[in-house]
Amino acid sequence: MRPLNLQEAAQFLRMSRSSLYQRKDIPRYRRPGSRALLFDQDELEAWVKTGRVELVLSSGVAIDPQVASQAAGSSSVSTGVLSSSDALDIRRSGVYHRNPRYR
């Protein structure tokens, strides 16, 4: 276990610092009484290896790929739950922008 600060974790993951703040699925810690974020290098490596990426359906609902594969494997749900067009549809990502013109 090697604790990393925000800058070191950003370099390790090759992401920006603001992305680390925004992504809530990245494992992080805070010391009690402190505002500084700390990241465990072993947990970050495990997070990268799992490849957790949420898929956004055309309806705007985000699902976990593991849940989708389990649902597709069950007999009560049809196998056509996820299509490639749903996984690639980024038009309804729900990104907030201050200016309504860009929403």
N, C-alpha and C positions, 0 to 999 in steps of 0.2 A: 504494500500500500504506500503510494507516494502521493501526497496531497499537492495539487496544482492550483495556482491562483488563476484568475480569469485570463490574463495574458498568456500564460503557459498553456492553458487548456485550449485557447483559440489557436495557438500555433500547432499544438498536438493534433487537433481535429481539422486544421486548415479551414477554419471558419472565422467569421468576424466576431468581435466581442459582442456586438449588438445581437447577432444571431443566437449566441449563447444565452443572452438574457431572455430573448423571445421564445426560444424552444423550451417548452416545459417538459418534454419527454427525455431530456438529457439529465442523467443523475447528478445532483448537486447537493451541497451542504452549506450551512451557515453556522458560524460559531455563535454561541449565545451572546447577545449584546453587541454583535457586530453586523455590519451591512455587507461585508466582503463575502463573495462567493468562493467556495472551495470545491474542487473536483478531485475524485479519486482516479488515478491513472488506470488502475486495473478495471474499475467499473466502466470507464470510458472505452477501454479496449473491448470489453464484453459488449457494450452498447453498439459499437461499430460493427462487431462480428455478427450480431443478430440482424443488423440491417433493418431496423424498425423504421418503416416509412408508411405513413397513413395514405390510403387511397381515397380520393374524393370522387364519389359517384356524381353523375349528371344531376341528381336531385339535390346535391349540396351536402350530402351526408358523408362524413369521414368514417372509414372503417379500417380496422387493423387487418393486414394481410393474413395473419395466422387465423383470425376468426373467420375470414372469408374462405380460406381453404378448408377449415373444419366444417363450415356450413355447406360448402359445395360437396363435401364427402358424405354428409348425412343423407339418409333416404327421404326425409320429409321435405327437403328443400331441393328445388330443381338445380341442375348443374349450370344453368345459364344465369346465375345470379350476377356475375361480374363479366362484362364484356370488355374488350380492349378499348372500345370507344368511351366507355364509362371511366376507365382508369386514366385515359389520356385527356379527358375533358377538363381543362383548366379555366374555362370561362367563368365558372361560378365558384371561384376559390374563396369569395367572401373577404377579400382584402379591403381593409378600411383605409380610406384616404380622406384627408380633411376636406378636400375640394370635391363636391358631389359630381363634378364633371368626370372625374377619374374613377368613380366607384363602379 
